[in-house]
Amino acid sequence: MNKRESFSSRWGFICACIGSAVGMGNIWMFPTRVSLYGGGSFLIPYFIFVILIGSTGVIGEMSFGRAAKAGPIDAFGIACEKKGKRKVGEALGMIPVFGSLAMAIGYTVVMGWILRYAVGTFTGATLSPENVDEFGAAFGKMASAFGNNIWQILALVACMLILMLGVGSGIEKANKIMMPIFFALFVILGIYVGFQPGASEGYRYIFRVDPKAFADPATWIFALGQAFFSLSVAGNGTLIYGSYLSDEEDIPASAGRVALFDTIAAILAALVIIPAMATTGAQLDQGGPGLLFIFLPNLIKGMPGGWLIAIIFFVAVLLAGMTSLINLYEAPIATVQEKFKLGRVPACAFTGIVGVIVSLLIQGIVSDWMDVLSIYICPLGAGLAGIMFFWVCGKAFVEKQVNTGRETPFTKQYYTICKYFYVPVCFIVLILGIVLGGIG
């Protein structure tokens, strides 16, 4: 631990951040939200919130991480040290770290499902059920307690092998390969679906503007939740990736690119899934795992060349999920390295063992597990990181860190907007999630 690892290129860092942001929320939730909340009536507030959060919270977490050159525990500690309260900061920093580990463990279960389905598209097992009831039964069996042990372990082992290679040789290279392939595969799917009879109805459905939906507060609330969670502001993953950045990196520009490509990924998913549902006359009112593992495979099975479409789709989903899993495990791994002075391989092995044991035990309750994390821990972690950076560190520190690496200073309004708008928004997301049972 004499010299901190770093990303070797700007593109590698951007790919890694895009990979952390692009995940299941883009694929199994965004298209459903677009469908349920009026198409374009949802997209307009969603774009607004992406711009606001991308230009405030994402920049803030990247800058905070780079300033500290450490994970959340030491970053929070450094912030509070200015007030003589380093131990308090370190204790609070444990919240996003444990949140990241817990989210990674839950995501490991989901990745086990995805890996099994992706491999099954090649063997024929994924599309072997005859109807939606059989697809549902197959998924239910797999998602039960201890129903998918081997595939889950394999997914975690693959993730840890990448992480063991380090930041530059592992995280960066993996994302530079997987993210372009993901986008290419979804473009192919989008083109294919576009030529299917009835797809045009799906496009009209996506881009319509329904005044009633636009005026409904729920549209704005869930657009906020979708943007907030999709951009991965939680005080952990974005912060830890920022800690591997050099002082030459223009963080506001990088944050803008991350927000742009994350939005493109979400739109691509909507342009594939909603028109595909329209070809059968079905309404997309089912999100989450049910959409991905039951309804879409049943739909794909009936398409011309369905086996090939299934391969492309689930390989793309696997890539998106793996890049997110890598990011989620990185914060706890870096913390183990920093606090116990371990090398990268032992830190990955230790974290991987914890991940294997706990993820196997929670298979039957993973949905509730993830709900607790998304409702309580993620927005709390983001809010705490915001308080530390914007309220505790102060204006001079924030402006210096955000402008490091830039040719021209970022807007002078940045600090004020973040302190009095972004930080309260984090806690508004927390409160709304508690009241509504989750908005992410």
C-alpha positions in Angstrom: 0.0 0.0 0.0 3.0 2.4 -0.6 1.5 3.8 -3.7 -2.2 4.0 -4.4 -3.4 2.4 -7.6 -5.0 4.5 -10.3 -6.8 4.4 -13.6 -4.3 4.6 -16.5 -6.5 6.6 -18.9 -9.5 9.0 -18.9 -11.5 6.6 -21.1 -10.8 3.7 -18.7 -12.1 5.8 -15.7 -15.2 6.9 -17.6 -15.9 3.3 -18.8 -15.6 2.1 -15.2 -18.0 4.8 -13.9 -20.5 4.1 -16.7 -20.2 0.4 -15.8 -21.0 1.1 -12.2 -24.0 3.2 -13.2 -25.4 0.9 -15.9 -27.1 -2.1 -14.2 -30.4 -3.7 -13.5 -32.1 -0.4 -12.8 -31.6 0.6 -16.4 -32.9 -2.7 -17.8 -35.6 -4.0 -15.5 -36.9 -0.8 -14.0 -36.5 2.1 -16.3 -38.6 0.8 -19.2 -41.4 -0.1 -16.8 -41.3 3.4 -15.3 -41.5 4.9 -18.7 -44.5 2.8 -19.5 -46.3 3.4 -16.3 -45.8 7.1 -16.0 -46.7 8.4 -19.4 -43.7 7.8 -21.7 -42.4 11.3 -22.6 -44.2 12.7 -19.5 -41.7 10.6 -17.4 -38.7 11.2 -19.7 -38.8 14.9 -19.3 -38.5 15.0 -15.5 -36.1 12.1 -15.6 -33.7 14.1 -17.9 -34.0 17.1 -15.6 -33.1 15.1 -12.5 -30.2 13.3 -14.3 -28.7 16.7 -15.2 -29.2 18.0 -11.7 -27.8 15.0 -9.9 -25.1 14.4 -12.5 -23.8 18.0 -12.2 -24.0 18.0 -8.4 -23.8 14.7 -6.5 -21.7 12.7 -9.1 -19.1 15.5 -9.3 -19.1 15.9 -5.6 -18.5 12.2 -4.8 -15.7 11.9 -7.5 -14.0 15.1 -6.2 -14.3 14.0 -2.5 -12.7 10.6 -3.3 -9.9 12.2 -5.3 -9.2 14.7 -2.5 -9.0 12.0 0.1 -7.2 9.4 -2.0 -9.1 6.9 0.1 -12.4 5.1 0.6 -15.4 6.5 2.5 -14.1 5.7 6.0 -10.9 7.7 5.6 -12.6 10.3 3.4 -15.2 11.0 6.1 -12.5 10.9 8.7 -10.4 13.5 6.9 -13.4 15.7 6.6 -14.3 15.5 10.3 -10.6 15.9 11.3 -10.9 19.6 10.3 -13.3 19.8 13.2 -11.3 17.6 15.5 -13.7 14.7 15.2 -11.9 12.2 12.9 -13.2 9.1 14.8 -16.8 10.3 14.3 -16.2 10.7 10.6 -14.7 7.3 10.3 -17.6 5.7 12.2 -20.1 7.4 9.8 -18.0 6.3 6.8 -18.7 2.7 7.8 -22.3 3.2 6.7 -21.7 3.5 3.0 -19.0 0.9 3.1 -21.2 -1.7 4.7 -24.0 -0.6 2.5 -21.9 -1.2 -0.6 -20.9 -4.7 0.7 -24.5 -5.6 1.5 -25.7 -4.3 -1.9 -22.9 -6.3 -3.5 -24.0 -9.4 -1.7 -27.6 -9.0 -2.8 -26.4 -8.3 -6.3 -24.4 -11.5 -6.2 -27.6 -13.5 -5.9 -29.0 -11.7 -9.0 -25.8 -12.2 -10.9 -26.1 -15.9 -10.2 -29.5 -15.9 -11.9 -28.2 -13.9 -14.9 -25.2 -16.1 -15.4 -27.4 -19.2 -15.3 -29.8 -17.7 -17.9 -27.0 -16.4 -20.1 -25.3 -19.8 -20.2 -28.7 -21.4 -20.7 -29.3 -19.4 -23.9 -26.5 -21.4 -25.5 -27.6 -24.8 -24.2 -31.4 -24.2 -24.7 -32.3 -24.4 -21.1 -33.3 -20.8 -20.7 -36.1 -21.0 -23.4 -37.1 -24.5 -22.7 -40.3 -23.7 -20.7 -43.4 -23.7 -22.9 -45.4 -20.8 -21.5 -45.3 -17.9 -19.0 -46.5 -20.1 -16.1 -43.6 -22.5 -16.7 -41.1 -19.7 -17.0 -42.5 -18.4 -13.6 -42.2 -21.8 -12.0 -38.6 -22.2 -13.3 -37.6 -18.8 -12.0 -39.4 -19.4 -8.6 -37.4 -22.6 -8.1 -34.1 -20.9 -9.0 -34.8 -17.9 -6.8 -35.7 -20.0 -3.7 -33.4 -20.6 -0.8 -30.3 -22.4 -1.9 -31.8 -22.8 -5.4 -28.9 -21.5 -7.4 -25.7 -22.1 -5.4 -23.2 -23.1 -8.1 -24.1 -20.3 -10.6 -24.0 -17.7 -7.8 -20.5 -18.8 -6.7 -19.3 -18.8 -10.3 -20.5 -15.3 -10.8 -18.7 -14.1 -7.6 -15.5 -15.9 -8.5 -15.4 -14.2 -11.9 -15.9 -10.8 -10.3 -13.2 -11.4 -7.7 -10.7 -12.6 -10.3 -11.2 -9.3 -12.2 -10.8 -7.3 -9.0 -7.7 -9.2 -7.9 -5.9 -7.9 -11.1 -6.2 -4.4 -9.6 -7.6 -1.0 -10.7 -5.8 -0.6 -14.0 -5.3 -4.2 -15.1 -8.6 -5.5 -13.7 -11.4 -2.9 -13.2 -10.4 -0.6 -16.0 -9.6 -3.2 -18.7 -12.8 -5.2 -17.9 -15.0 -2.2 -18.2 -13.2 -1.0 -21.4 -14.2 -4.4 -22.9 -17.6 -5.0 -21.4 -19.2 -1.6 -21.7 -18.7 -1.1 -25.5 -19.9 -4.7 -26.1 -23.0 -4.0 -24.0 -23.9 -0.9 -26.0 -23.3 -2.7 -29.3 -25.5 -5.6 -28.3 -28.3 -3.4 -27.3 -28.1 -1.4 -30.5 -28.4 -4.7 -32.4 -31.4 -5.7 -30.3 -33.0 -2.3 -30.9 -32.6 -2.5 -34.7 -34.0 -6.1 -34.7 -37.0 -5.1 -32.6 -37.6 -2.1 -34.8 -38.3 -4.3 -37.8 -40.9 -6.4 -35.9 -44.6 -5.9 -36.7 -46.3 -3.7 -34.2 -43.1 -2.2 -32.8 -44.1 1.3 -34.0 -46.9 1.3 -31.3 -44.2 0.9 -28.7 -42.3 3.9 -30.0 -45.4 6.0 -29.9 -46.0 4.8 -26.4 -42.5 5.8 -25.3 -42.5 9.3 -26.7 -46.1 10.3 -26.1 -46.7 13.1 -23.6 -49.7 12.5 -21.4 -50.7 15.8 -19.6 -52.3 13.8 -16.8 -49.2 11.8 -16.1 -47.1 15.0 -16.4 -49.2 16.6 -13.7 -49.1 13.6 -11.4 -46.6 14.1 -8.5 -45.8 10.3 -8.7 -44.3 10.8 -12.1 -41.8 13.3 -10.7 -41.1 11.3 -7.6 -40.3 8.1 -9.4 -38.3 10.0 -12.1 -36.2 11.5 -9.2 -35.8 8.0 -7.7 -34.8 6.5 -11.0 -32.2 9.2 -11.8 -30.8 9.2 -8.2 -30.2 5.4 -8.0 -29.2 5.0 -11.7 -26.3 7.5 -11.2 -25.0 5.5 -8.3 -24.7 8.3 -5.7 -24.5 6.4 -2.4 -21.2 7.7 -0.9 -19.3 4.5 -1.9 -18.8 3.4 -5.5 -18.4 6.7 -7.2 -16.3 8.0 -4.3 -13.9 5.1 -4.4 -13.5 5.3 -8.2 -12.8 9.0 -7.7 -10.0 8.1 -5.3 -8.1 6.4 -8.1 -8.1 9.6 -10.2 -5.1 11.8 -11.0 -5.2 15.6 -10.4 -5.1 16.1 -14.2 -8.7 14.7 -14.6 -11.5 17.1 -15.3 -14.1 15.7 -13.0 -17.1 17.8 -14.1 -16.5 16.8 -17.7 -16.2 13.1 -16.8 -19.3 13.2 -14.7 -21.2 14.6 -17.6 -20.1 11.8 -19.9 -21.1 9.2 -17.2 -24.6 10.7 -16.9 -24.9 10.8 -20.7 -24.0 7.2 -21.3 -26.0 5.9 -18.4 -29.0 7.7 -19.9 -28.3 6.3 -23.3 -28.2 2.8 -21.8 -31.6 3.3 -20.1 -33.1 4.7 -23.3 -31.7 1.8 -25.3 -33.3 -0.7 -22.9 -36.7 1.1 -23.2 -36.3 1.1 -27.0 -35.8 -2.6 -26.9 -38.2 -3.8 -24.3 -41.3 -1.6 -24.7 -41.6 -2.1 -28.6 -40.9 -5.8 -28.1 -43.8 -6.0 -25.7 -45.9 -3.9 -28.1 -45.4 -6.6 -30.9 -47.5 -8.9 -28.8 -50.0 -6.3 -27.7 -48.9 -6.7 -24.1 -48.6 -3.7 -21.7 -45.4 -3.3 -19.8 -46.7 -3.1 -16.2 -44.3 -5.6 -14.6 -40.8 -4.5 -13.6 -38.0 -6.1 -11.6 -36.8 -9.7 -11.8 -40.2 -10.9 -13.1 -39.8 -8.8 -16.2 -36.3 -10.0 -16.9 -36.6 -13.7 -16.0 -40.2 -14.5 -16.7 -42.0 -12.2 -19.1 -39.2 -11.3 -21.5 -37.9 -14.9 -22.0 -41.5 -15.9 -22.7 -41.8 -13.1 -25.3 -38.4 -13.8 -26.8 -39.2 -17.5 -27.3 -42.0 -16.6 -29.7 -39.9 -14.2 -31.8 -38.2 -15.2 -35.1 -34.7 -16.3 -34.2 -35.6 -16.2 -30.6 -32.7 -18.3 -29.5 -30.2 -15.8 -31.0 -32.0 -12.8 -29.5 -32.0 -14.5 -26.1 -28.2 -15.0 -26.4 -27.6 -11.4 -27.3 -29.9 -10.0 -24.6 -28.7 -12.1 -21.7 -25.0 -11.7 -22.6 -25.6 -7.9 -22.6 -27.4 -8.1 -19.3 -24.6 -10.2 -17.9 -22.0 -7.6 -18.9 -24.0 -4.7 -17.4 -24.5 -6.6 -14.1 -20.9 -7.7 -13.8 -19.6 -4.1 -14.2 -21.9 -3.0 -11.4 -21.0 -5.9 -9.2 -17.3 -5.0 -9.6 -18.0 -1.5 -8.5 -20.0 -2.6 -5.4 -17.3 -4.9 -4.1 -14.5 -2.4 -4.7 -15.4 -0.1 -1.8 -15.3 -2.9 0.9 -12.2 -4.4 -0.7 -10.3 -1.0 -0.7 -11.4 -0.6 2.9 -10.0 -4.0 3.9 -6.7 -3.0 2.2 -6.6 0.4 3.9 -7.5 -0.7 7.4 -5.8 -4.1 7.7 -2.8 -3.3 5.4 -3.5 -6.3 3.2 -2.4 -6.8 -0.4 -5.1 -6.7 -3.0 -5.4 -10.5 -3.5 -5.9 -11.3 0.2 -8.4 -8.4 0.5 -10.3 -9.7 -2.4 -10.2 -13.3 -1.1 -11.5 -12.2 2.4 -14.3 -10.1 0.9 -15.2 -12.8 -1.5 -15.5 -15.4 1.3 -17.8 -13.1 3.2 -19.8 -12.5 -0.1 -20.1 -16.2 -0.8 -21.3 -17.2 2.7 -23.9 -14.4 3.2 -25.2 -14.4 -0.4 -25.9 -18.1 -0.2 -27.8 -17.6 3.1 -30.0 -14.8 1.7 -31.2 -16.3 -1.6 -34.7 -16.7 -0.4 -35.0 -13.2 1.0 -32.9 -11.2 -1.5 -35.8 -9.0 -2.6 -36.4 -7.7 1.0 -32.7 -7.4 1.5 -32.3 -5.2 -1.5 -35.4 -3.1 -0.6 -34.0 -2.2 2.8 -30.7 -1.2 1.2 -32.2 0.9 -1.5 -34.8 2.6 0.7 -32.5 3.3 3.7 -28.8 2.9 3.2 -28.1 4.2 -0.3 -29.7 7.6 0.1 -28.4 7.9 3.7 -24.8 7.2 2.4 -25.2 9.8 -0.4 -26.6 12.3 2.1 -23.7 11.7 4.6 -21.1 12.1 1.8 -22.8 15.3 0.8 -22.7 16.7 4.3 -19.1 15.8 4.8 -18.0 17.3 1.5 -20.2 20.4 1.2 -21.0 21.2 4.8 -18.0 20.0 6.8 -15.1 20.6 4.3 -16.4 24.0 3.3 -16.6 26.2 0.2 -12.8 26.8 -0.4 -12.0 23.1 -0.2 -14.9 22.1 -2.4 -14.1 24.6 -5.1 -10.4 23.8 -5.1 -11.1 20.0 -5.5 -13.8 20.4 -8.2 -11.6 22.8 -10.3 -8.5 20.7 -10.0 -7.6 19.5 -13.5 -9.8 22.0 -15.3 -8.7 24.8 -17.7 -11.5 27.1 -16.6 -13.3 27.2 -13.2 -16.6 25.4 -12.8 -19.6 27.5 -12.1 -19.4 29.6 -8.9 -22.9 28.5 -8.1 -21.8 24.8 -7.7 -21.1 24.9 -4.0 -24.3 26.7 -3.1 -26.5 24.5 -5.2 -25.0 21.3 -3.8 -25.1 22.5 -0.2 -28.7 23.8 -0.2 -30.3 21.6 -3.0 -28.4 18.3 -3.6 -27.8 17.4 0.1 -31.5 18.0 1.0 -32.6 16.0 -2.0 -30.7 13.0 -0.7 -32.7 13.0 2.5 -35.9 13.8 0.5 -35.2 10.6 -1.4 -34.7 8.7 1.9 -38.0 10.0 3.3 -40.0 9.4 0.1 -38.6 5.9 -0.1 -39.7 5.1 3.5 -43.1 6.6 2.9 -43.8 4.9 -0.5 -41.9 1.7 0.1 -39.1 2.6 -2.3 -38.7 4.9 -5.3 -35.5 3.5 -6.8 
